[in-house]
Amino acid sequence: MRDDPSVVALVVRAARSDQSAWFEIVDRYAPLVWSICNRYQLSSQDSEDVGQTVWLLLVEQLGNLREPAALPGWLAKTTAHECLRVVTAARKSERLGTRLDDAMQFVDDAVIEEEVVTAERNACLRAAFTELPARCQHLLAMLLADPPRPYAEISAMLDIPVGSIGPQRGRCLDRLRRSPELIALVAGDMGVAVPGGEPGA
Amino acid sequence: MRDDWDDEQLMAALREAMRAREAVPDWFIEAGQTAYAWHNIDAELAQLTYDSHHDADRAAVVRSEAASIRALTFTSAHLSIELEVTAGSLLGQIIPPRGGTVEAQTSAGASTTTPVDEIGCFSVVPIPDGPFRLRCRTTDGTDVLTGWITL
């Protein structure tokens, strides 16, 4: 796992009572915690409890994380353990003698690692996107909408000729590729190429 | 990702990243933000040293009946806090016994304070909904905070 300097900085700042750093950590990694709750098919209520417990544990641990760069891995494992606890407790209270699905019986390091890599890539892409000029963000957001907005609508909204939407999209994507976040992501990719590699704990 | 990602691949990756963030409900984000309210509390931390549920986990292999009372013990250098959970109430005792107050702090940032009598007993009613922890301040000046509890 690459050492993401921005994650380390966020953890250090949050540990020193910088609330904006904490909000950024939550915004960045809530999708990771959420996706794991979904993998365990938790109800909204259970997801809320798991989410709260995970963030509260992190608040408690902020100053003690041995390796701040391993935060995403820590979050993913802690979330999976909490999900497993909730799922197991629910099974017991329903007195179901059934066994949990194999995928849910234990915390699978390889699955966690994959989720962490995906979450990191997504977080880098989102961070890079928010640093694009506003025009690029508007254009790409319209093209990324589901379904994508018709070129005629984009042309009217952004006041550019239809014919220049394609070239502008290309230039915006080039900017995105050259952003520090994406360059770091490409460089770090080599570090996660080993299948099942442990986060640098 | 690859250095040579073409525009379509980059757009697809960006779409996935945006979708992953949009899928997260606002209340889920807000709960995470709120948790920071409990940062930097200056109290001694008490660790969970006993949980009857853990024993029940093992017992359940041979005995399917669930225990109706859950017992928890938190221990710090200066005192222990023993808790018993029954339907609707949480009873506790501070060991060695002494008076003071117990504050139940919820993850949402709310707190309620109840007195601890001179033999160290207290009750928290109703049991907080969702994760909570207890902060015990005793008359001799000890200030202890338990880990987060979800019942």
Chai-1 contact restraints between the chains, C-beta under 6 A:
chainA,res_idxA,chainB,res_idxB,connection_type,confidence,min_distance_angstrom,max_distance_angstrom,comment,restraint_id
A,S17,B,N40,contact,1.0,0.0,6.0,A-B,restraint_1
A,Q19,B,Y36,contact,1.0,0.0,6.0,A-B,restraint_2
A,W22,B,Y36,contact,1.0,0.0,6.0,A-B,restraint_3
A,F23,B,Q33,contact,1.0,0.0,6.0,A-B,restraint_4
A,V26,B,G32,contact,1.0,0.0,6.0,A-B,restraint_5
A,V26,B,Q33,contact,1.0,0.0,6.0,A-B,restraint_6
A,A30,B,V24,contact,1.0,0.0,6.0,A-B,restraint_7
A,A30,B,I29,contact,1.0,0.0,6.0,A-B,restraint_8
A,A30,B,G32,contact,1.0,0.0,6.0,A-B,restraint_9
A,P31,B,A20,contact,1.0,0.0,6.0,A-B,restraint_10
A,P31,B,R21,contact,1.0,0.0,6.0,A-B,restraint_11
A,P31,B,V24,contact,1.0,0.0,6.0,A-B,restraint_12
A,W34,B,V24,contact,1.0,0.0,6.0,A-B,restraint_13
A,W34,B,F28,contact,1.0,0.0,6.0,A-B,restraint_14
A,D49,B,G130,contact,1.0,0.0,6.0,A-B,restraint_15
A,D49,B,T150,contact,1.0,0.0,6.0,A-B,restraint_16
A,G51,B,F28,contact,1.0,0.0,6.0,A-B,restraint_17
A,G51,B,A31,contact,1.0,0.0,6.0,A-B,restraint_18
A,Q52,B,A31,contact,1.0,0.0,6.0,A-B,restraint_19
A,Q52,B,S107,contact,1.0,0.0,6.0,A-B,restraint_20
A,Q52,B,P131,contact,1.0,0.0,6.0,A-B,restraint_21
A,T53,B,P131,contact,1.0,0.0,6.0,A-B,restraint_22
A,T53,B,T150,contact,1.0,0.0,6.0,A-B,restraint_23
A,W55,B,G32,contact,1.0,0.0,6.0,A-B,restraint_24
A,W55,B,A35,contact,1.0,0.0,6.0,A-B,restraint_25
A,L56,B,A35,contact,1.0,0.0,6.0,A-B,restraint_26
A,L56,B,S107,contact,1.0,0.0,6.0,A-B,restraint_27
A,L56,B,P131,contact,1.0,0.0,6.0,A-B,restraint_28
A,L56,B,W148,contact,1.0,0.0,6.0,A-B,restraint_29
A,V59,B,A35,contact,1.0,0.0,6.0,A-B,restraint_30
A,V59,B,Y36,contact,1.0,0.0,6.0,A-B,restraint_31
A,V59,B,W38,contact,1.0,0.0,6.0,A-B,restraint_32
A,V59,B,H39,contact,1.0,0.0,6.0,A-B,restraint_33
A,N122,B,A17,contact,1.0,0.0,6.0,A-B,restraint_34
A,N122,B,A20,contact,1.0,0.0,6.0,A-B,restraint_35
A,L125,B,A13,contact,1.0,0.0,6.0,A-B,restraint_36
A,L125,B,L14,contact,1.0,0.0,6.0,A-B,restraint_37
A,L125,B,A17,contact,1.0,0.0,6.0,A-B,restraint_38
A,R126,B,A17,contact,1.0,0.0,6.0,A-B,restraint_39
A,L144,B,R15,contact,1.0,0.0,6.0,A-B,restraint_40
A,L144,B,M18,contact,1.0,0.0,6.0,A-B,restraint_41
A,L173,B,D7,contact,1.0,0.0,6.0,A-B,restraint_42
A,L173,B,L10,contact,1.0,0.0,6.0,A-B,restraint_43
A,L185,B,M1,contact,1.0,0.0,6.0,A-B,restraint_44
A,V186,B,D3,contact,1.0,0.0,6.0,A-B,restraint_45
